[in-house]
Amino acid sequence: MDGESGALNPEDAKLITLARSVRARNGTDEGAAVRDLDGRTYTASSVDLPSLTLSALDAAVVVAASSGARGLESAAVVTAAQPDDIDPGAVTDLGGSGTPIHVARPDGTPTGLRNA
């Protein structure tokens, strides 16, 4: 978000669009997208298997890390959960504290910003 106006910058809006797309495509509760320090984006949806459960945000960080990302600029998650319910742990691990996590409803409406 732009610090002055509170408006979402275009690159972070793109993360929300990507997160919405992966959520819809996979028919899951959550979708997430992260942008690494080189500007590459990675997406994932929530995973709910008998032996493995991951939030979409955790899964997106795993995809970024396994693809060689050395840090994160920003993240977005599309979910029915509230921003305070989002666990920033994986984003903090790869992006460091203060990495912004944009939270949006399934319709793409931003509901808040959580920092890792």
MMTF fields as JSON, N, C-alpha, C and O atoms, coordinates in Angstrom:
{
  "mmtfVersion": "1.0.0",
  "mmtfProducer": "UNKNOWN",
  "numBonds": 463,
  "numAtoms": 464,
  "numGroups": 116,
  "numChains": 1,
  "numModels": 1,
  "chainsPerModel": [1],
  "groupsPerChain": [116],
  "chainIdList": ["A"],
  "bondAtomList": [4, 2, 8, 6, 12, 10, 16, 14, 20, 18, 24, 22, 28, 26, 32, 30, 36, 34, 40, 38, 44, 42, 48, 46, 52, 50, 56, 54, 60, 58, 64, 62, 68, 66, 72, 70, 76, 74, 80, 78, 84, 82, 88, 86, 92, 90, 96, 94, 100, 98, 104, 102, 108, 106, 112, 110, 116, 114, 120, 118, 124, 122, 128, 126, 132, 130, 136, 134, 140, 138, 144, 142, 148, 146, 152, 150, 156, 154, 160, 158, 164, 162, 168, 166, 172, 170, 176, 174, 180, 178, 184, 182, 188, 186, 192, 190, 196, 194, 200, 198, 204, 202, 208, 206, 212, 210, 216, 214, 220, 218, 224, 222, 228, 226, 232, 230, 236, 234, 240, 238, 244, 242, 248, 246, 252, 250, 256, 254, 260, 258, 264, 262, 268, 266, 272, 270, 276, 274, 280, 278, 284, 282, 288, 286, 292, 290, 296, 294, 300, 298, 304, 302, 308, 306, 312, 310, 316, 314, 320, 318, 324, 322, 328, 326, 332, 330, 336, 334, 340, 338, 344, 342, 348, 346, 352, 350, 356, 354, 360, 358, 364, 362, 368, 366, 372, 370, 376, 374, 380, 378, 384, 382, 388, 386, 392, 390, 396, 394, 400, 398, 404, 402, 408, 406, 412, 410, 416, 414, 420, 418, 424, 422, 428, 426, 432, 430, 436, 434, 440, 438, 444, 442, 448, 446, 452, 450, 456, 454, 460, 458],
  "bondOrderList": [1, 1, 1, 1, 1, 1, 1, 1, 1, 1, 1, 1, 1, 1, 1, 1, 1, 1, 1, 1, 1, 1, 1, 1, 1, 1, 1, 1, 1, 1, 1, 1, 1, 1, 1, 1, 1, 1, 1, 1, 1, 1, 1, 1, 1, 1, 1, 1, 1, 1, 1, 1, 1, 1, 1, 1, 1, 1, 1, 1, 1, 1, 1, 1, 1, 1, 1, 1, 1, 1, 1, 1, 1, 1, 1, 1, 1, 1, 1, 1, 1, 1, 1, 1, 1, 1, 1, 1, 1, 1, 1, 1, 1, 1, 1, 1, 1, 1, 1, 1, 1, 1, 1, 1, 1, 1, 1, 1, 1, 1, 1, 1, 1, 1, 1],
  "groupList": [{"groupName": "MET", "atomNameList": ["N", "CA", "C", "O"], "elementList": ["N", "C", "C", "O"], "formalChargeList": [0, 0, 0, 0], "bondAtomList": [1, 0, 2, 1, 3, 2], "bondOrderList": [1, 1, 2], "singleLetterCode": "M", "chemCompType": "L-PEPTIDE LINKING"}, {"groupName": "ASP", "atomNameList": ["N", "CA", "C", "O"], "elementList": ["N", "C", "C", "O"], "formalChargeList": [0, 0, 0, 0], "bondAtomList": [1, 0, 2, 1, 3, 2], "bondOrderList": [1, 1, 2], "singleLetterCode": "D", "chemCompType": "L-PEPTIDE LINKING"}, {"groupName": "GLY", "atomNameList": ["N", "CA", "C", "O"], "elementList": ["N", "C", "C", "O"], "formalChargeList": [0, 0, 0, 0], "bondAtomList": [1, 0, 2, 1, 3, 2], "bondOrderList": [1, 1, 2], "singleLetterCode": "G", "chemCompType": "PEPTIDE LINKING"}, {"groupName": "GLU", "atomNameList": ["N", "CA", "C", "O"], "elementList": ["N", "C", "C", "O"], "formalChargeList": [0, 0, 0, 0], "bondAtomList": [1, 0, 2, 1, 3, 2], "bondOrderList": [1, 1, 2], "singleLetterCode": "E", "chemCompType": "L-PEPTIDE LINKING"}, {"groupName": "SER", "atomNameList": ["N", "CA", "C", "O"], "elementList": ["N", "C", "C", "O"], "formalChargeList": [0, 0, 0, 0], "bondAtomList": [1, 0, 2, 1, 3, 2], "bondOrderList": [1, 1, 2], "singleLetterCode": "S", "chemCompType": "L-PEPTIDE LINKING"}, {"groupName": "ALA", "atomNameList": ["N", "CA", "C", "O"], "elementList": ["N", "C", "C", "O"], "formalChargeList": [0, 0, 0, 0], "bondAtomList": [1, 0, 2, 1, 3, 2], "bondOrderList": [1, 1, 2], "singleLetterCode": "A", "chemCompType": "L-PEPTIDE LINKING"}, {"groupName": "LEU", "atomNameList": ["N", "CA", "C", "O"], "elementList": ["N", "C", "C", "O"], "formalChargeList": [0, 0, 0, 0], "bondAtomList": [1, 0, 2, 1, 3, 2], "bondOrderList": [1, 1, 2], "singleLetterCode": "L", "chemCompType": "L-PEPTIDE LINKING"}, {"groupName": "ASN", "atomNameList": ["N", "CA", "C", "O"], "elementList": ["N", "C", "C", "O"], "formalChargeList": [0, 0, 0, 0], "bondAtomList": [1, 0, 2, 1, 3, 2], "bondOrderList": [1, 1, 2], "singleLetterCode": "N", "chemCompType": "L-PEPTIDE LINKING"}, {"groupName": "PRO", "atomNameList": ["N", "CA", "C", "O"], "elementList": ["N", "C", "C", "O"], "formalChargeList": [0, 0, 0, 0], "bondAtomList": [1, 0, 2, 1, 3, 2], "bondOrderList": [1, 1, 2], "singleLetterCode": "P", "chemCompType": "L-PEPTIDE LINKING"}, {"groupName": "LYS", "atomNameList": ["N", "CA", "C", "O"], "elementList": ["N", "C", "C", "O"], "formalChargeList": [0, 0, 0, 0], "bondAtomList": [1, 0, 2, 1, 3, 2], "bondOrderList": [1, 1, 2], "singleLetterCode": "K", "chemCompType": "L-PEPTIDE LINKING"}, {"groupName": "ILE", "atomNameList": ["N", "CA", "C", "O"], "elementList": ["N", "C", "C", "O"], "formalChargeList": [0, 0, 0, 0], "bondAtomList": [1, 0, 2, 1, 3, 2], "bondOrderList": [1, 1, 2], "singleLetterCode": "I", "chemCompType": "L-PEPTIDE LINKING"}, {"groupName": "THR", "atomNameList": ["N", "CA", "C", "O"], "elementList": ["N", "C", "C", "O"], "formalChargeList": [0, 0, 0, 0], "bondAtomList": [1, 0, 2, 1, 3, 2], "bondOrderList": [1, 1, 2], "singleLetterCode": "T", "chemCompType": "L-PEPTIDE LINKING"}, {"groupName": "ARG", "atomNameList": ["N", "CA", "C", "O"], "elementList": ["N", "C", "C", "O"], "formalChargeList": [0, 0, 0, 0], "bondAtomList": [1, 0, 2, 1, 3, 2], "bondOrderList": [1, 1, 2], "singleLetterCode": "R", "chemCompType": "L-PEPTIDE LINKING"}, {"groupName": "VAL", "atomNameList": ["N", "CA", "C", "O"], "elementList": ["N", "C", "C", "O"], "formalChargeList": [0, 0, 0, 0], "bondAtomList": [1, 0, 2, 1, 3, 2], "bondOrderList": [1, 1, 2], "singleLetterCode": "V", "chemCompType": "L-PEPTIDE LINKING"}, {"groupName": "TYR", "atomNameList": ["N", "CA", "C", "O"], "elementList": ["N", "C", "C", "O"], "formalChargeList": [0, 0, 0, 0], "bondAtomList": [1, 0, 2, 1, 3, 2], "bondOrderList": [1, 1, 2], "singleLetterCode": "Y", "chemCompType": "L-PEPTIDE LINKING"}, {"groupName": "GLN", "atomNameList": ["N", "CA", "C", "O"], "elementList": ["N", "C", "C", "O"], "formalChargeList": [0, 0, 0, 0], "bondAtomList": [1, 0, 2, 1, 3, 2], "bondOrderList": [1, 1, 2], "singleLetterCode": "Q", "chemCompType": "L-PEPTIDE LINKING"}, {"groupName": "HIS", "atomNameList": ["N", "CA", "C", "O"], "elementList": ["N", "C", "C", "O"], "formalChargeList": [0, 0, 0, 0], "bondAtomList": [1, 0, 2, 1, 3, 2], "bondOrderList": [1, 1, 2], "singleLetterCode": "H", "chemCompType": "L-PEPTIDE LINKING"}],
  "groupTypeList": [0, 1, 2, 3, 4, 2, 5, 6, 7, 8, 3, 1, 5, 9, 6, 10, 11, 6, 5, 12, 4, 13, 12, 5, 12, 7, 2, 11, 1, 3, 2, 5, 5, 13, 12, 1, 6, 1, 2, 12, 11, 14, 11, 5, 4, 4, 13, 1, 6, 8, 4, 6, 11, 6, 4, 5, 6, 1, 5, 5, 13, 13, 13, 5, 5, 4, 4, 2, 5, 12, 2, 6, 3, 4, 5, 5, 13, 13, 11, 5, 5, 15, 8, 1, 1, 10, 1, 8, 2, 5, 13, 11, 1, 6, 2, 2, 4, 2, 11, 8, 10, 16, 13, 5, 12, 8, 1, 2, 11, 8, 11, 2, 6, 12, 7, 5],
  "groupIdList": [1, 2, 3, 4, 5, 6, 7, 8, 9, 10, 11, 12, 13, 14, 15, 16, 17, 18, 19, 20, 21, 22, 23, 24, 25, 26, 27, 28, 29, 30, 31, 32, 33, 34, 35, 36, 37, 38, 39, 40, 41, 42, 43, 44, 45, 46, 47, 48, 49, 50, 51, 52, 53, 54, 55, 56, 57, 58, 59, 60, 61, 62, 63, 64, 65, 66, 67, 68, 69, 70, 71, 72, 73, 74, 75, 76, 77, 78, 79, 80, 81, 82, 83, 84, 85, 86, 87, 88, 89, 90, 91, 92, 93, 94, 95, 96, 97, 98, 99, 100, 101, 102, 103, 104, 105, 106, 107, 108, 109, 110, 111, 112, 113, 114, 115, 116],
  "secStructList": [7, 7, 6, 6, 6, 7, 7, 7, 7, 2, 2, 2, 2, 2, 2, 2, 2, 2, 2, 2, 2, 2, 2, 2, 2, 2, 6, 7, 1, 7, 3, 3, 3, 3, 3, 3, 6, 6, 1, 7, 3, 3, 3, 3, 3, 7, 3, 3, 3, 6, 6, 3, 3, 3, 7, 2, 2, 2, 2, 2, 2, 2, 2, 2, 2, 2, 6, 6, 7, 7, 7, 3, 3, 3, 3, 3, 3, 3, 7, 1, 1, 7, 4, 4, 4, 1, 7, 7, 2, 2, 2, 2, 2, 2, 2, 7, 6, 6, 7, 3, 3, 3, 3, 3, 7, 6, 6, 1, 7, 3, 3, 3, 3, 3, 3, 7],
  "xCoordList": [0.832, 0.0, 0.874, 1.951, 0.421, 1.108, 0.936, -0.19, 2.041, 1.999, 1.176, 0.563, 1.146, 0.42, -1.084, -1.865, -1.494, -2.915, -3.583, -4.811, -2.808, -3.39, -3.785, -4.303, -3.546, -3.897, -2.883, -1.7, -3.37, -2.521, -1.711, -2.275, -0.385, 0.406, 0.14, -0.302, 0.397, 0.061, 0.714, 0.088, 1.931, 2.601, 1.951, 1.862, 1.504, 0.827, -0.599, -1.101, -1.25, -2.569, -2.461, -3.352, -1.359, -1.122, -1.004, -1.495, -0.353, -0.255, -1.633, -1.888, -2.519, -3.878, -4.595, -5.28, -4.444, -5.065, -4.546, -5.325, -3.245, -2.667, -3.166, -3.457, -3.263, -3.746, -5.206, -5.583, -6.021, -7.422, -7.503, -8.314, -6.664, -6.69, -6.338, -7.018, -5.29, -4.88, -5.92, -6.167, -6.527, -7.591, -8.773, -9.28, -9.212, -10.348, -10.02, -10.829, -8.834, -8.437, -8.405, -8.797, -7.93, -7.791, -8.99, -9.055, -9.94, -11.138, -10.84, -11.44, -9.91, -9.498, -9.973, -10.481, -9.798, -10.215, -9.337, -9.81, -8.063, -7.114, -6.225, -5.944, -5.797, -4.781, -3.778, -4.139, -2.54, -1.512, -0.523, -0.37, 0.145, 1.21, 2.276, 1.97, 3.523, 4.642, 5.537, 5.606, 6.227, 7.176, 8.549, 8.722, 9.532, 10.876, 11.648, 11.122, 12.874, 13.699, 14.064, 14.467, 13.926, 14.195, 12.926, 12.975, 11.784, 10.519, 9.759, 8.705, 10.271, 9.557, 8.416, 8.528, 7.322, 6.177, 5.964, 6.272, 5.431, 5.148, 3.759, 3.415, 2.968, 1.618, 1.399, 2.093, 0.427, 0.036, -1.332, -1.761, -1.992, -3.254, -3.05, -2.021, -4.035, -3.945, -3.917, -4.461, -3.273, -3.117, -3.732, -3.404, -4.625, -5.262, -5.288, -6.275, -4.183, -4.034, -4.019, -3.776, -4.271, -4.234, -2.911, -2.903, -1.809, -0.516, 0.149, 1.252, -0.502, 0.106, -0.96, -1.841, -0.873, -1.765, -0.908, -0.074, -1.118, -0.391, -1.36, -2.289, -1.141, -1.892, -1.373, -0.278, -2.152, -1.712, -0.448, 0.449, -0.381, 0.795, 2.043, 3.092, 1.937, 3.072, 3.476, 4.665, 2.491, 2.791, 3.481, 4.404, 3.047, 3.685, 5.128, 5.999, 5.378, 6.751, 7.603, 8.768, 7.048, 7.78, 8.151, 9.277, 7.203, 7.479, 8.602, 9.515, 8.532, 9.574, 10.933, 11.93, 10.968, 12.237, 12.816, 14.02, 11.955, 12.459, 12.856, 13.522, 12.452, 12.847, 14.083, 14.534, 14.633, 15.872, 15.732, 16.721, 14.51, 14.342, 15.18, 15.222, 15.842, 16.71, 16.062, 16.641, 14.867, 14.138, 12.821, 12.584, 11.964, 10.664, 10.494, 10.928, 9.855, 9.482, 8.096, 7.855, 7.176, 5.782, 5.047, 5.5, 3.894, 3.061, 1.602, 1.267, 0.738, -0.704, -1.387, -0.943, -2.468, -3.279, -4.745, -5.196, -5.48, -6.914, -7.578, -7.376, -8.377, -8.942, -10.156, -10.364, -10.948, -12.053, -11.558, -12.293, -10.333, -9.763, -9.463, -9.31, -9.385, -9.031, -7.51, -6.792, -7.012, -5.555, -4.838, -3.742, -5.429, -4.765, -4.702, -3.936, -5.507, -5.503, -4.445, -4.236, -3.783, -2.776, -1.465, -0.97, -0.913, 0.378, 1.494, 1.642, 2.277, 3.322, 4.645, 5.62, 4.706, 5.969, 6.825, 8.008, 6.264, 7.057, 7.522, 8.638, 6.673, 7.064, 8.21, 9.155, 8.129, 9.206, 10.501, 11.57, 10.405, 11.597, 12.331, 13.559, 11.588, 12.233, 12.38, 13.357, 11.432, 11.453, 11.963, 12.311, 12.008, 12.42, 11.241, 10.173, 11.447, 10.362, 10.08, 10.99, 8.83, 8.42, 7.971, 7.454, 8.149, 7.668, 6.146, 5.473, 5.593, 4.145, 3.394, 3.8, 2.294, 1.383, 0.023, -0.625, -0.4, -1.697, -2.752, -2.589, -3.828, -4.898, -6.134, -6.496, -6.777, -7.969, -9.038, -8.74, -10.266, -11.399, -11.377, -10.661, -12.158, -12.216, -12.619, -12.265, -13.356, -13.717, -12.613, -12.774, -11.49, -10.357, -10.314, -9.365, -11.318, -11.351, -10.312, -10.38, -9.359, -8.363, -9.025, -9.89, -8.61, -9.154, -8.123, -8.464, -6.874, -5.855, -4.459, -4.236, -3.535, -2.12, -1.542, -1.75, -0.829, -0.143, 1.338, 1.714, 2.163, 3.603, 4.176, 3.782, 5.115, 5.787, 6.639, 7.297],
  "yCoordList": [-1.176, 0.0, 1.235, 1.246, 2.246, 3.518, 4.164, 4.349, 4.507, 5.046, 6.309, 6.535, 7.138, 8.405, 8.204, 8.674, 7.525, 7.444, 6.176, 6.117, 5.165, 3.889, 3.043, 1.939, 3.55, 2.819, 1.709, 1.839, 0.633, -0.502, -0.148, 0.312, -0.355, -0.071, -1.158, -2.252, -0.879, -1.832, -3.205, -4.214, -3.268, -4.561, -5.404, -6.626, -4.763, -5.501, -5.87, -6.923, -5.019, -5.36, -6.594, -7.443, -6.68, -7.852, -9.122, -10.178, -9.023, -10.189, -10.666, -11.869, -9.732, -10.116, -10.788, -11.792, -10.249, -10.859, -12.279, -13.189, -12.466, -13.807, -14.76, -15.923, -14.273, -15.101, -15.503, -16.647, -14.565, -14.88, -15.939, -16.862, -15.804, -16.737, -18.153, -19.099, -18.314, -19.66, -20.274, -21.479, -19.448, -19.935, -20.449, -21.54, -19.669, -20.056, -21.279, -22.199, -21.282, -22.391, -23.715, -24.751, -23.674, -24.908, -25.204, -26.269, -24.272, -24.486, -24.657, -25.502, -23.852, -23.979, -22.785, -21.803, -22.887, -21.816, -20.58, -19.461, -20.772, -19.665, -19.741, -20.817, -18.576, -18.457, -17.418, -16.48, -17.57, -16.608, -16.407, -17.25, -15.254, -14.942, -14.16, -13.346, -14.412, -13.678, -13.176, -13.785, -12.056, -11.494, -11.488, -10.995, -12.038, -12.099, -10.815, -9.885, -10.775, -9.574, -9.244, -8.12, -10.219, -10.005, -9.674, -9.496, -9.592, -9.265, -10.462, -10.296, -11.66, -12.863, -13.155, -12.895, -13.693, -14.028, -15.538, -16.262, -15.975, -17.387, -17.475, -16.676, -18.435, -18.582, -19.985, -20.931, -20.094, -21.4, -21.269, -20.179, -22.391, -22.438, -23.254, -23.906, -23.208, -24.003, -25.488, -25.905, -26.265, -27.706, -28.417, -28.115, -29.365, -30.116, -31.595, -32.102, -32.267, -33.688, -34.437, -33.827, -35.727, -36.468, -36.321, -36.297, -36.226, -36.162, -34.783, -34.618, -33.788, -32.469, -31.393, -31.456, -30.409, -29.252, -27.999, -27.807, -27.137, -25.878, -24.761, -24.945, -23.612, -22.444, -22.064, -22.47, -21.296, -20.855, -20.016, -20.127, -19.176, -18.324, -19.161, -18.909, -20.152, -21.039, -21.767, -21.897, -22.242, -22.968, -22.068, -22.509, -20.814, -19.883, -19.593, -19.47, -19.486, -19.267, -20.498, -20.361, -21.685, -22.912, -22.932, -23.276, -22.563, -22.537, -21.535, -21.835, -20.354, -19.343, -19.84, -19.737, -20.374, -20.841, -21.988, -22.03, -22.918, -24.056, -23.662, -24.431, -22.47, -21.948, -21.066, -20.527, -20.917, -20.172, -18.733, -18.0, -18.304, -16.926, -16.725, -17.587, -15.579, -15.278, -14.307, -13.976, -13.849, -12.924, -12.565, -12.913, -11.871, -11.454, -9.949, -9.344, -9.353, -7.936, -7.776, -6.867, -8.673, -8.509, -9.831, -10.728, -9.929, -11.128, -10.707, -9.617, -11.578, -11.352, -12.683, -13.711, -12.656, -13.847, -13.464, -12.446, -14.301, -14.132, -15.205, -16.401, -14.747, -15.65, -15.025, -13.815, -15.835, -15.318, -14.917, -14.282, -15.277, -14.963, -13.466, -12.767, -13.008, -11.621, -11.466, -12.436, -10.255, -10.048, -10.531, -11.082, -10.337, -10.765, -12.282, -12.796, -13.007, -14.47, -15.092, -16.304, -14.285, -14.779, -15.0, -14.1, -16.188, -16.507, -16.038, -16.569, -15.052, -14.506, -15.264, -14.839, -16.373, -17.054, -17.359, -17.019, -17.991, -18.366, -17.134, -17.112, -16.108, -14.87, -14.211, -13.71, -14.209, -13.649, -14.415, -13.816, -15.742, -16.569, -16.224, -16.138, -16.027, -15.774, -14.281, -13.867, -13.48, -12.064, -11.138, -9.988, -11.633, -10.804, -10.08, -9.971, -9.59, -8.885, -7.588, -6.94, -7.233, -6.027, -6.268, -5.348, -7.475, -7.766, -7.633, -8.279, -6.812, -6.621, -7.84, -8.466, -8.158, -9.219, -8.561, -8.158, -8.456, -7.86, -8.955, -10.035, -8.668, -9.64, -9.123, -7.953, -10.006, -9.627, -10.708, -11.884, -10.286, -11.219, -12.001, -11.634, -13.075, -13.839, -13.015, -13.371, -11.918, -11.079, -10.095, -9.317, -10.124, -9.271, -7.965, -7.195, -7.704, -6.475, -6.559, -7.463, -5.632, -5.658, -5.47, -4.609, -6.281, -6.164, -5.66, -5.291, -5.642, -5.128, -5.521, -6.235, -5.025, -5.275, -5.83, -5.285, -6.898, -7.498, -7.52, -7.925, -7.098, -7.169, -8.408, -8.809, -9.015, -10.203, -9.827, -10.689],
  "zCoordList": [0.0, 0.0, 0.0, 0.597, -0.652, -0.67, 0.699, 1.161, 1.349, 2.689, 2.82, 3.863, 1.79, 1.852, 1.681, 2.509, 0.635, 0.31, 0.806, 0.873, 1.154, 1.546, 0.346, 0.514, -0.878, -2.094, -2.34, -2.025, -2.903, -3.246, -4.485, -5.478, -4.444, -5.639, -6.691, -6.339, -7.955, -9.022, -8.869, -9.194, -8.394, -8.244, -7.138, -7.263, -6.069, -5.002, -5.408, -5.014, -6.187, -6.728, -7.63, -7.645, -8.379, -9.233, -8.39, -8.788, -7.219, -6.34, -5.905, -5.858, -5.587, -5.196, -6.36, -6.167, -7.562, -8.742, -8.962, -9.246, -8.833, -8.992, -7.907, -8.186, -6.683, -5.576, -5.798, -5.544, -6.269, -6.577, -7.668, -7.588, -8.678, -9.808, -9.391, -9.788, -8.599, -8.195, -7.262, -7.311, -6.413, -5.521, -6.341, -6.082, -7.327, -8.163, -9.016, -9.131, -9.61, -10.491, -9.74, -10.277, -8.481, -7.717, -6.824, -6.211, -6.744, -5.938, -4.461, -3.797, -3.936, -2.542, -1.719, -2.26, -0.411, 0.496, 0.387, 0.589, 0.07, 0.036, -1.199, -1.726, -1.637, -2.671, -2.213, -1.502, -2.605, -2.203, -3.34, -4.224, -3.284, -4.232, -3.487, -2.616, -3.835, -3.24, -4.365, -5.433, -4.118, -5.073, -4.435, -3.321, -5.146, -4.586, -4.872, -5.483, -4.432, -4.562, -6.004, -6.302, -6.899, -8.323, -9.104, -10.321, -8.405, -9.056, -9.595, -10.209, -9.379, -9.826, -8.858, -7.66, -9.38, -8.539, -8.5, -9.447, -7.378, -7.144, -6.522, -5.651, -6.964, -6.444, -5.904, -6.275, -5.027, -4.497, -3.841, -3.462, -3.719, -2.99, -1.725, -1.548, -0.859, 0.366, 0.001, -1.021, 0.856, 0.649, 1.845, 2.993, 1.57, 2.652, 2.273, 1.74, 2.561, 2.299, 3.624, 4.666, 3.613, 4.881, 5.643, 6.873, 4.921, 5.604, 5.545, 6.064, 4.922, 4.785, 4.68, 3.822, 5.558, 5.503, 5.505, 6.39, 4.497, 4.394, 4.061, 3.275, 4.659, 4.225, 2.838, 2.446, 2.11, 0.789, 0.893, 0.057, 1.921, 2.09, 2.349, 1.756, 3.227, 3.473, 2.199, 1.907, 1.436, 0.2, -0.821, -1.506, -0.932, -1.874, -1.479, -2.34, -0.184, 0.282, -0.018, -0.391, 0.139, -0.182, -1.663, -2.022, -2.518, -3.96, -4.256, -5.025, -3.65, -3.871, -3.383, -4.098, -2.175, -1.603, -2.433, -2.684, -2.857, -3.623, -5.042, -5.735, -5.478, -6.786, -6.7, -7.71, -5.498, -5.331, -4.877, -4.848, -4.516, -4.037, -2.777, -1.9, -2.704, -1.551, -0.585, 0.45, -0.916, -0.064, -0.719, -1.876, 0.011, -0.502, -0.368, 0.612, -1.37, -1.305, -0.706, 0.089, -1.095, -0.707, -0.881, -1.592, -0.209, -0.303, -0.284, 0.178, -0.789, -0.73, -0.521, -1.032, 0.231, 0.447, 0.296, 0.822, -0.436, -0.612, 0.23, 0.022, 1.186, 2.181, 2.847, 2.757, 3.506, 4.318, 5.706, 6.461, 6.048, 7.366, 7.482, 6.481, 8.695, 8.976, 8.975, 9.219, 8.703, 8.669, 9.929, 9.833, 11.102, 12.336, 12.478, 13.293, 11.687, 11.742, 10.835, 10.874, 10.028, 9.091, 9.84, 10.518, 9.714, 10.33, 9.396, 8.295, 9.824, 8.96, 9.024, 8.403, 9.757, 10.023, 8.813, 8.8, 7.796, 6.624, 5.856, 5.336, 5.78, 5.096, 5.855, 5.245, 7.179, 7.993, 7.765, 7.648, 7.702, 7.504, 6.212, 6.202, 5.119, 3.83, 3.538, 2.914, 3.979, 3.636, 4.722, 4.452, 5.945, 7.063, 7.685, 7.083, 8.887, 9.562, 8.812, 8.295, 8.764, 8.055, 6.632, 5.998, 6.101, 4.744, 4.738, 5.542, 3.851, 3.843, 3.316, 2.337, 3.988, 3.562, 3.366, 4.331, 2.123, 1.799, 1.891, 1.325, 2.604, 2.786, 2.058, 2.183, 1.295, 0.55, 0.676, 0.886, 0.546, 0.527, -0.784, -1.715, -0.86, -2.112, -3.334, -4.458, -3.131, -4.28, -4.661, -5.602, -3.934, -4.236, -3.461, -3.606, -2.645, -1.857, -0.731, 0.102, -0.699, 0.388, 1.754, 1.925, 2.716, 4.072, 5.058, 6.182, 4.651, 5.555, 5.144, 4.166, 5.931, 5.712, 6.991, 8.075, 6.855, 8.006, 7.666, 6.567, 8.575, 8.33, 8.958, 10.053, 8.252, 8.759, 9.949, 10.533]
}
